[in-house]
């Protein structure tokens, strides 16, 4: 073999090695990325292709990196996601930076795409759901599931479950005072009552309690629960009211238990304790968990702050808070913010508005799984009203408020580390 031939073979092998070692890097900081939301969808798609993804916590806004694959590169170009191709040696330099003990960062391996379910009815209701909006925009697939599916035992088929503008107390969102004559309200009551009867329940509150308990069992078994808006506080209220009747005549045809408040069992709740019910059917509020009525914050001053956690010691909240900013625009909902005075000590506050003593973004463990509650209805619609059109996320591709939702979507894909004891 001549030297020239030998050199050509070695050079070819080196080129093949370099090609294989190339990495596709997706920055997630404010300057380099122009479509943060679609970037999550690309990471999810890579996982679907069987490609392991590195989530670089606290590095350029929580960037992603993976082996360079033509299909993923093409996807980035099609979806308008900024990326760079770098050598294995260049990526090694980034890894060296992150693993330095003095750098508050970590590398989390994302291994398997989570199977996602959204708890939502089939009937048309006059509001949208921020999570389904962003999943659709990011092109992340999900299934719909509702009471029938939950009670038929289908939750274990999924890794991640989302609840949004729901009422687990049987009071139909407490819309009776303002909307009882509208077609959508009448239809929703009929559907809920029919479903309750189908499953052998005399009241919708009993149906919703059974659903809530099944969801809690899903979490205890290792599931990931994410909730927004009224699905956060009404969920815990429904669980706490298992042994009493908190629904008044307009909701279930008989009076509520006059001793309902004293019969609440807060040990059944995931996040809240010692809260006080708001029992009037004329008042559009469930309890003092929600801080909406008490807060006096001007729209242009309504921001909340994300906590900065130690990535190497607290990877879970660090993952859930990845962003290109730690200051998030506030937004309202039927449940806007959580009164810190009624939070369980086990609830971790990840985002807060200190002047009003309220938490906006909280997280906790239950059994083998976790739950995350996020106050407000739509991160890019400050005061979303019933009947308003859905947000066009094409106008908000870098939304930090929506990024928090997608952090939760990818969270179940992370390779699990042993919990501290």
C-alpha positions in Angstrom: 0.0 0.0 0.0 1.4 3.4 -1.0 1.7 6.2 1.5 -0.8 8.2 -0.6 -3.4 5.5 -0.5 -2.8 5.0 3.3 -3.2 8.7 3.9 -6.4 8.8 1.9 -7.9 6.0 3.9 -6.9 7.6 7.3 -8.2 11.0 6.1 -11.5 9.4 5.1 -11.9 7.7 8.5 -11.1 11.0 10.2 -13.7 12.8 8.2 -16.3 10.1 9.0 -15.4 10.4 12.7 -15.8 14.1 12.6 -19.1 13.9 10.8 -20.4 11.5 13.3 -19.1 13.7 16.1 -20.8 16.8 14.9 -23.4 18.3 17.3 -26.5 20.3 16.7 -26.8 23.1 19.3 -30.1 25.0 19.8 -29.5 28.2 21.9 -32.3 29.3 24.1 -31.1 32.7 25.2 -32.7 36.1 24.3 -30.3 37.0 21.6 -29.6 33.9 19.6 -33.0 32.3 19.5 -36.0 33.8 17.7 -38.5 31.0 18.2 -38.1 29.5 21.7 -41.5 27.7 21.6 -40.8 25.8 18.4 -37.4 24.8 19.8 -39.1 22.7 22.4 -41.0 21.0 19.6 -37.8 20.2 17.8 -36.3 18.7 21.0 -39.5 16.6 21.4 -39.3 15.5 17.7 -35.6 14.4 18.2 -36.7 12.3 21.1 -39.4 10.7 18.9 -36.6 9.8 16.4 -34.7 8.0 19.2 -32.1 10.8 19.5 -30.9 11.6 23.1 -31.1 15.3 23.9 -28.9 17.2 26.3 -30.7 19.9 28.2 -28.1 22.4 29.3 -29.5 24.0 32.4 -28.7 27.7 32.9 -26.5 27.7 29.8 -27.7 30.3 27.3 -31.3 30.2 28.6 -31.5 26.4 28.9 -30.2 25.3 25.5 -30.5 21.9 23.8 -27.8 19.9 22.2 -27.9 16.5 20.3 -26.0 14.6 17.7 -26.2 16.3 14.3 -28.9 14.5 12.2 -30.0 15.7 8.9 -33.7 15.2 9.7 -33.4 17.4 12.9 -31.4 20.1 11.0 -34.1 20.2 8.3 -36.8 20.4 11.0 -35.1 23.4 12.6 -34.9 25.2 9.2 -38.6 24.4 8.4 -39.8 25.7 11.8 -37.6 28.7 12.0 -35.6 27.5 15.0 -32.0 28.9 15.3 -29.2 26.4 15.6 -25.5 25.9 15.1 -23.5 22.9 14.1 -20.4 22.4 16.2 -17.7 19.8 16.5 -17.5 17.4 19.4 -14.5 19.3 20.7 -16.4 22.6 20.7 -19.2 20.9 22.6 -16.7 19.5 25.0 -15.7 23.0 25.9 -19.3 23.9 26.8 -19.5 20.7 28.9 -16.3 21.7 30.7 -17.8 25.1 31.5 -21.1 23.6 32.8 -19.6 20.9 35.0 -17.3 23.4 36.7 -18.3 23.4 40.4 -18.4 27.2 40.4 -20.8 27.3 37.4 -24.5 27.1 38.3 -25.5 24.7 35.6 -26.0 21.1 34.8 -26.6 18.7 31.9 -29.8 16.7 32.0 -30.3 13.8 29.6 -33.7 13.7 27.9 -34.2 10.1 26.8 -37.9 9.3 25.9 -40.7 11.6 24.6 -43.5 11.7 27.3 -47.0 10.7 26.2 -49.2 13.7 26.9 -52.9 13.9 27.8 -55.0 17.0 28.2 -58.1 16.8 30.4 -60.7 18.6 28.4 -64.4 18.0 27.4 -65.6 17.4 23.8 -68.2 20.1 24.0 -67.3 23.6 22.9 -66.8 26.0 25.7 -66.2 29.8 25.3 -62.5 29.8 26.3 -59.3 28.3 25.0 -56.5 26.5 26.8 -53.0 27.9 26.8 -51.4 24.5 27.0 -53.2 23.1 24.0 -52.4 26.3 22.1 -48.7 26.0 22.8 -48.6 22.2 22.2 -50.2 22.8 18.8 -47.9 25.7 18.0 -44.8 23.7 19.1 -46.1 20.7 17.1 -46.0 18.4 20.1 -48.6 15.7 19.9 -51.2 15.1 22.7 -54.4 13.2 23.4 -57.6 14.5 24.9 -59.1 12.7 27.9 -62.0 13.5 30.1 -64.1 12.0 32.8 -65.0 8.8 31.0 -61.4 8.0 30.2 -60.2 8.8 33.7 -62.8 6.6 35.3 -62.2 3.9 32.8 -58.6 3.7 34.0 -56.8 5.2 31.0 -54.5 7.6 32.8 -51.7 5.0 33.3 -51.3 5.1 29.5 -49.8 8.6 29.8 -46.8 10.2 31.5 -48.1 13.8 31.7 -51.5 15.2 32.4 -52.7 18.8 32.0 -55.7 20.4 33.7 -56.8 23.9 32.8 -60.0 26.0 33.2 -61.8 23.2 35.1 -63.9 23.0 38.3 -63.5 19.8 40.4 -66.0 21.0 43.1 -69.2 20.4 41.1 -70.1 24.1 41.0 -69.7 24.5 37.2 -67.0 27.1 37.5 -69.3 29.2 39.6 -70.6 30.8 36.4 -74.2 30.4 37.4 -74.8 34.0 38.5 -73.7 35.5 35.2 -74.1 32.8 32.6 -76.9 30.4 33.7 -79.1 31.4 30.8 -76.4 31.0 28.1 -76.5 28.0 25.7 -73.0 26.9 26.5 -73.6 26.8 30.3 -76.9 24.9 29.9 -75.2 22.4 27.6 -72.3 21.9 30.0 -74.5 21.3 33.0 -76.5 18.7 31.0 -73.3 17.0 29.9 -71.8 16.8 33.4 -75.1 15.5 34.9 -75.4 12.9 32.2 -71.8 11.7 32.7 -72.4 11.6 36.5 -75.5 9.4 36.1 -73.7 7.2 33.6 -71.1 6.4 36.2 -73.6 5.9 39.0 -73.2 9.2 40.8 -76.2 11.3 42.0 -74.3 14.5 41.8 -71.7 16.1 39.6 -69.6 16.9 42.7 -69.4 13.2 43.4 -68.3 12.5 39.8 -65.6 15.2 40.0 -64.3 13.9 43.3 -63.9 10.5 41.9 -62.0 12.0 38.9 -59.8 14.1 41.2 -59.0 11.0 43.3 -58.1 9.0 40.2 -55.8 11.8 39.0 -54.2 11.9 42.5 -53.6 8.1 42.2 -52.0 8.7 38.8 -49.6 11.2 40.4 -48.9 8.8 43.3 -48.0 6.1 40.8 -45.4 8.3 39.1 -47.4 10.5 36.8 -46.7 14.2 36.2 -49.6 16.6 36.8 -49.6 20.2 35.4 -52.5 22.5 36.1 -53.4 26.1 35.4 -56.1 28.6 36.2 -59.1 27.3 38.1 -58.0 23.6 37.8 -55.4 24.4 40.5 -57.4 25.5 43.5 -60.7 23.8 42.6 -58.8 20.5 42.4 -57.6 20.7 46.0 -60.9 22.1 47.2 -62.7 19.1 45.6 -60.4 16.7 47.4 -60.7 18.4 50.7 -64.5 18.4 50.5 -64.8 14.6 50.1 -66.8 14.2 53.3 -69.1 17.2 53.0 -71.4 19.1 50.6 -70.1 22.5 49.6 -72.5 23.0 46.6 -75.5 25.2 47.1 -79.0 24.8 45.6 -78.2 26.2 42.1 -75.5 23.5 41.6 -77.0 20.3 42.9 -80.6 21.0 44.0 -80.0 21.0 47.7 -78.4 23.2 50.3 -74.8 23.0 51.2 -73.7 21.6 54.5 -73.7 24.5 57.0 -70.7 23.0 58.7 -68.8 22.3 55.4 -65.9 24.6 56.3 -65.1 22.7 59.5 -65.4 19.3 57.7 -62.7 20.1 55.1 -59.9 17.5 55.2 -56.7 19.3 54.1 -54.7 16.2 54.4 -56.2 15.1 51.1 -54.8 18.2 49.2 -51.6 18.3 47.2 -50.7 22.0 47.6 -53.0 23.9 49.9 -54.2 23.9 53.6 -56.3 25.9 56.0 -58.1 27.8 53.2 -61.6 29.4 53.7 -64.4 28.6 51.2 -66.3 31.3 49.5 -69.7 29.8 49.7 -72.0 32.3 47.9 -73.2 31.0 44.5 -73.3 34.6 43.4 -69.6 35.1 43.9 -67.2 34.1 41.1 -64.6 32.6 43.4 -64.0 29.3 45.2 -61.9 30.2 48.2 -59.2 32.5 49.6 -56.5 30.3 47.9 -56.8 32.6 44.9 -55.5 36.1 45.4 -57.4 37.7 42.4 -60.0 39.7 44.3 -57.5 40.9 46.9 -54.7 42.0 44.6 -54.4 45.7 43.6 -51.7 45.6 40.9 -51.7 47.8 37.8 -51.2 45.9 34.5 -48.0 47.7 33.6 -46.5 46.7 37.0 -47.7 43.1 37.1 -44.7 40.9 36.9 -43.5 38.0 38.9 -40.0 36.7 39.5 -38.6 33.2 39.0 -36.3 31.8 41.7 -32.8 30.8 40.8 -32.1 27.3 42.0 -28.8 25.4 42.3 -28.8 23.4 39.1 -26.4 20.7 40.4 -28.3 20.2 43.7 -31.9 21.1 42.7 -32.2 20.0 39.1 -36.0 19.6 39.1 -37.0 23.2 39.9 -34.1 24.4 37.8 -35.5 22.6 34.8 -39.0 23.9 35.4 -37.7 27.5 35.6 -35.4 27.5 32.5 -35.9 30.8 30.6 -34.2 33.7 28.9 -35.4 36.0 31.7 -36.3 35.6 35.3 -39.0 38.3 35.2 -42.3 37.1 33.7 -45.3 39.3 32.7 -48.2 38.7 35.0 -51.5 37.5 33.6 -54.9 36.9 35.2 -57.4 34.0 35.2 -60.3 32.8 37.3 -57.4 31.7 39.5 -54.6 34.2 39.1 -52.2 33.7 42.0 -51.9 31.7 45.2 -52.1 33.1 48.7 -48.9 32.1 50.3 -50.6 31.9 53.7 -52.5 28.7 52.7 -49.6 26.9 51.0 -48.5 23.6 52.5 -44.9 23.6 53.7 -44.2 20.8 51.1 -45.1 23.2 48.2 -42.1 24.7 46.6 -42.6 28.3 45.3 -40.8 28.8 42.0 -42.2 32.1 41.0 -43.7 34.9 43.2 -45.0 38.4 43.3 -43.6 39.5 46.7 -45.5 42.8 47.2 -48.8 40.9 47.3 -47.4 37.9 49.2 -48.5 35.6 46.4 -47.0 32.6 44.6 -47.6 32.3 40.8 -45.7 29.1 40.1 -45.5 26.2 42.6 -44.3 22.6 42.6 -44.3 19.5 44.8 -44.0 15.7 45.0 -46.7 13.3 45.8 -45.9 9.6 46.0 -43.7 8.7 43.1 -44.9 11.6 40.9 -45.0 15.4 40.9 -47.4 18.2 40.4 -46.9 21.8 39.2 -49.5 24.6 39.5 -49.3 27.7 37.4 -51.6 30.6 38.2 -53.5 32.5 35.4 -55.1 31.6 32.2 -53.0 32.8 29.2 -49.4 34.1 29.5 -49.9 36.4 26.6 -53.5 37.7 27.2 -53.5 39.7 30.4 -57.2 39.5 31.3 -58.7 36.8 29.1 -62.5 37.1 29.0 -65.0 34.5 28.2 -65.6 34.5 24.4 -62.3 36.2 23.6 -60.4 34.8 20.5 -57.5 32.5 21.2 -54.0 33.9 21.4 -52.0 33.7 18.1 -48.7 32.3 19.2 -47.1 33.3 15.9 -47.0 36.8 17.4 -45.3 35.5 20.6 -42.7 32.9 19.6 -40.3 34.0 22.4 -42.9 34.1 25.2 -41.2 33.4 28.6 -44.6 32.8 30.2 -45.3 30.0 27.7 -41.8 28.6 28.0 -42.7 27.6 31.6 -45.5 25.4 30.3 -43.1 23.7 27.8 -40.5 23.2 30.5 -43.1 21.0 32.2 -43.9 19.2 29.0 -40.3 18.1 28.6 -39.6 17.4 32.3 -40.9 13.8 32.2 -38.3 13.0 29.5 -35.4 13.7 31.9 -33.3 10.8 33.1 -34.2 10.5 36.7 -31.7 11.0 39.5 -32.3 9.4 42.9 -34.3 11.6 45.2 -32.5 13.0 48.2 -33.6 11.5 51.5 
